[in-house]
């Protein structure tokens, strides 16, 4: 069966518009209503966007989003004819919201790849992008949106066995956040649809670009080169504290809040056995390893909710399949029952 490229293109433009409609409105409320001192991370990235390199070393090398926001701010300032203060906060909002909408489109494609119907795909996108964490990441001057997109693209590329998508996320992921390297085992295990020598080449190339980026930042900043290894090991101190916090009420609520009430939909799918874990299945194995790596992010970061939100690709698949198998048949039965009087009337004539 041939696929109409124009129809597919229109489908994904529609999905992007749907995703953007969810993201932009909610994120804008965060943008205009949060205090400037709300997030210390935000202060670092705004400083980077302003050309100040003297920020927290954890943030200093994540330059893509700040530079994109700065470029957009310059364009907006030029178009408005106003000189002086650049609209950096608004520019971060536009860049981050656009990237989150793109991530929603990738998740839709992921749900389609695993066989979910149209309703399941759209509900999966809604479940992820309606989260408060999506509004948080899009509405504040942060860089998590690019990392979120890279992880969505990584999971999609491994499930769909799309080499171009895998190459793109391997290059972008480490530049978005250094913790992307934690996903290398996942890539090596499930990326074997590509010849091993080519996959290793992609990883080495990604590493070279990552090192070149860090060296360039060190050169441009003129600041002393920090002890990156020591900075990385500092995050290990968070693990024990985060583990204990997870078993408290606040820790549980942080975890639950990542996807909110949609957690109950996945739970219903598991309890009704409409959603089954098959240990021997490639998809299940991929999901388990992906979740374990996200759990490592949670422990090392200490921010349970925001890091668990990175599990969105796995969650989107679960929501899409549950909707398809549990909810969609119910609505089809309801539609049939509603149409029965009309059919009976037509048959009587």
Secondary structure as the mmCIF struct_conf table of DSSP 4:
data_model
#
loop_
_struct_conf.conf_type_id
_struct_conf.id
_struct_conf.beg_label_comp_id
_struct_conf.beg_label_asym_id
_struct_conf.beg_label_seq_id
_struct_conf.end_label_comp_id
_struct_conf.end_label_asym_id
_struct_conf.end_label_seq_id
HELX_RH_AL_P HELX_RH_AL_P1 UNK A 5 UNK A 33
BEND BEND1 UNK A 34 UNK A 34
TURN_TY1_P TURN_TY1_P1 UNK A 36 UNK A 37
BEND BEND2 UNK A 38 UNK A 38
HELX_RH_AL_P HELX_RH_AL_P2 UNK A 40 UNK A 49
TURN_TY1_P TURN_TY1_P2 UNK A 50 UNK A 51
BEND BEND3 UNK A 55 UNK A 55
HELX_RH_AL_P HELX_RH_AL_P3 UNK A 57 UNK A 60
TURN_TY1_P TURN_TY1_P3 UNK A 61 UNK A 61
HELX_RH_AL_P HELX_RH_AL_P4 UNK A 63 UNK A 80
TURN_TY1_P TURN_TY1_P4 UNK A 81 UNK A 81
BEND BEND4 UNK A 84 UNK A 85
HELX_RH_AL_P HELX_RH_AL_P5 UNK A 88 UNK A 113
TURN_TY1_P TURN_TY1_P5 UNK A 114 UNK A 115
HELX_RH_AL_P HELX_RH_AL_P6 UNK A 118 UNK A 129
TURN_TY1_P TURN_TY1_P6 UNK A 130 UNK A 130
BEND BEND5 UNK A 131 UNK A 131
HELX_RH_AL_P HELX_RH_AL_P7 UNK A 132 UNK A 139
BEND BEND6 UNK A 140 UNK A 141
BEND BEND7 UNK A 143 UNK A 143
HELX_RH_AL_P HELX_RH_AL_P8 UNK A 144 UNK A 160
TURN_TY1_P TURN_TY1_P7 UNK A 161 UNK A 161
HELX_RH_AL_P HELX_RH_AL_P9 UNK A 163 UNK A 176
HELX_RH_3T_P HELX_RH_3T_P1 UNK A 178 UNK A 183
HELX_RH_AL_P HELX_RH_AL_P10 UNK A 184 UNK A 190
TURN_TY1_P TURN_TY1_P8 UNK A 192 UNK A 193
BEND BEND8 UNK A 194 UNK A 194
HELX_RH_AL_P HELX_RH_AL_P11 UNK A 196 UNK A 221
HELX_LH_PP_P HELX_LH_PP_P1 UNK A 223 UNK A 226
HELX_RH_AL_P HELX_RH_AL_P12 UNK A 228 UNK A 234
TURN_TY1_P TURN_TY1_P9 UNK A 235 UNK A 236
HELX_RH_AL_P HELX_RH_AL_P13 UNK A 237 UNK A 246
TURN_TY1_P TURN_TY1_P10 UNK A 247 UNK A 247
BEND BEND9 UNK A 248 UNK A 248
HELX_RH_AL_P HELX_RH_AL_P14 UNK A 249 UNK A 257
TURN_TY1_P TURN_TY1_P11 UNK A 258 UNK A 261
HELX_RH_AL_P HELX_RH_AL_P15 UNK A 262 UNK A 271
TURN_TY1_P TURN_TY1_P12 UNK A 272 UNK A 273
BEND BEND10 UNK A 274 UNK A 275
TURN_TY1_P TURN_TY1_P13 UNK A 279 UNK A 280
BEND BEND11 UNK A 281 UNK A 281
HELX_RH_AL_P HELX_RH_AL_P16 UNK A 282 UNK A 301
HELX_RH_AL_P HELX_RH_AL_P17 UNK A 304 UNK A 308
HELX_RH_3T_P HELX_RH_3T_P2 UNK A 309 UNK A 311
HELX_RH_AL_P HELX_RH_AL_P18 UNK A 312 UNK A 322
HELX_RH_PI_P HELX_RH_PI_P1 UNK A 323 UNK A 327
HELX_RH_AL_P HELX_RH_AL_P19 UNK A 328 UNK A 348
#
